[in-house]
């Protein structure tokens, strides 16, 4: 019997709730508070320079910024979550209030997400905002979709960042969750 098709924008709600739960993990909150303080005085030129440096590092043997992020406790947590997903979670990353990555399960093509809908339509819309990306067909032929949520500091009720998780829709539809 074929698995039921998932409609675009319809990552099952239970997966969206998992992402919401991850976003409130103390490792996420501590990291965001620290990076938001560290990046408090950045202007757009600083952000653009950092993003350009990241892009250069993705093609280089020298990757200090990438190594710093991938070696951080938050990235280790996100990688563990991805590894435990049985392939359903393709990647996940957390962005600070500027849209800069502060933790990720895999290297992203760029460092600054602030110019993209995943950040603008989650963090930019405030607490409770959820953004569904377009369904994409990967090189494997499988359908994938990203969901992004605003991360709210439970101490203040203020948005402090965003999280994006990309799921394999075909695997979600065809295999029971363990």
HELIX and SHEET records of a PDB file:
HELIX    1   1 UNK A   13  UNK A   23  1                                  11    
HELIX    2   2 UNK A   26  UNK A   38  1                                  13    
HELIX    3   3 UNK A   44  UNK A   58  1                                  15    
HELIX    4   4 UNK A   64  UNK A   70  1                                   7    
HELIX    5   5 UNK A   73  UNK A   83  1                                  11    
HELIX    6   6 UNK A  117  UNK A  120  1                                   4    
HELIX    7   7 UNK A  123  UNK A  125  5                                   3    
HELIX    8   8 UNK A  169  UNK A  174  1                                   6    
SHEET    1   A 5 UNK A 101  UNK A 104  0                                        
SHEET    2   A 5 UNK A  89  UNK A  95 -1                                        
SHEET    3   A 5 UNK A 159  UNK A 168 -1                                        
SHEET    4   A 5 UNK A 143  UNK A 152 -1                                        
SHEET    5   A 5 UNK A 130  UNK A 132 -1                                        
SHEET    1   B 5 UNK A 101  UNK A 104  0                                        
SHEET    2   B 5 UNK A  89  UNK A  95 -1                                        
SHEET    3   B 5 UNK A 159  UNK A 168 -1                                        
SHEET    4   B 5 UNK A 143  UNK A 152 -1                                        
SHEET    5   B 5 UNK A 136  UNK A 137 -1                                        
END                                                                             
